[in-house]
Amino acid sequence: MSAITGISGIGGNATAQPAATNGSGGTSFDAILEAFKKAASETPEQRARDAVLKKHDLSEEDYKKLPPREKEAIDKEIAAAVRKVHERRTGVAIGDAPVSTEKLLG
């Protein structure tokens, strides 16, 4: 017999409730874990590039299919984002000279 009464889950005939699980409508733990692993394996510069593509609602495949003029505009935005990240990480300003994203991303 329990001395504490009136608290749910404590006492005579309380039953354990199963932990909540994600149903078909939610994101699975495995998907979240894979997304975390991907993000953790990327450099901050790569994450900055991904953020620009996401901002424009573009997948990598969509980006590759862009017309040259649109791709150039996205590339400039990516370069600016990567520069900011690089400057914050290293404390060294790259400047405003155009630098290819391939050079910045390594």
N, C-alpha and C positions, 0 to 999 in steps of 0.2 A: 504494500500500500504506500502511496506517495504522500508525502507531507505537503507538497505544493499542489494546489488545485486552482482551477480557473485559468490556467495558462494553456493555450492550445499547444498540443504536441508533448505535453508533460503529464504524466500520470498513467492511470490504469490501462485504458484501452485505446491509446493513441496509435495510429498506424503511420508508418513511414511513407512519404510521398516520393515518387520517382522524380529525379531531376528533370527539368524542362529540356526538351530536345527541339531542334529545328525541324519543322515540318517541310513539306515540299514547297511552301511559299517563301521560306527564308533561305539565306545563304548558308551553305554548309560550312562546318568548321574546317574541313579539308580545303575548300576553296579559299577561305580567309587565310589559312596557313600558307597556301601556295602563293597568294598575293603578297603576304608578308615576306616570304623567302625571296621572291623576285625583287621586291623593293630593297631588301637588305643587301642583296648581292650587287645592286647598281651603285655607281658612283653618284655623288650629289649632282654632278653635271648631267648625267644621264637622266636622273629624276627631274631636273629642271626642263630638259627636252621633253620628257613624257608629259610634264605638267602643261607645257605650251600646246602640245598636240591635244591633250584632254580639254584644255580651255576652248579649243576650236572644234571640239567633238570629232576629232580625227583619229582613226586607227593608223597603224603603220602602213597598212595596205592602202588606205584612203590617201594618206600623205604621198605615197609613191605615185598615185594616179593623178595628182593635181597638175594642172597646166603650169608651165614654167613660171609665168608671172606670179601666180598665187603661191607656188612653192618658194619662190624667192622672198616673198613677203614673210612667209612663215619662217624661213631660214634666218632672216634678219632678227625676228623676234626671239627665235631659239638662241641665236648668238648673243643677244643682249642678256637673256636670262642666264645663260651659261657664264658669261663674263661676270655678272653680279655674284654668282655662286663662287666662282674661282677667286674673285677679289675678296669676298668675305672669308673664304677658307685660308687663303695665303697672305692676305694683307697687301698683295702686289697688284696694282692696277694694270690691266692690259691696255687700256686706252680705247680710243674710238676707232683705231685702224681696223678695217675689216679683217677678221681672222676666220678661216673656215671652221665650221663646227667639228669637222673631223680632227683638226689639230687640237681644238679645245677638249674634245671628248677622248682624245688619245687613241 
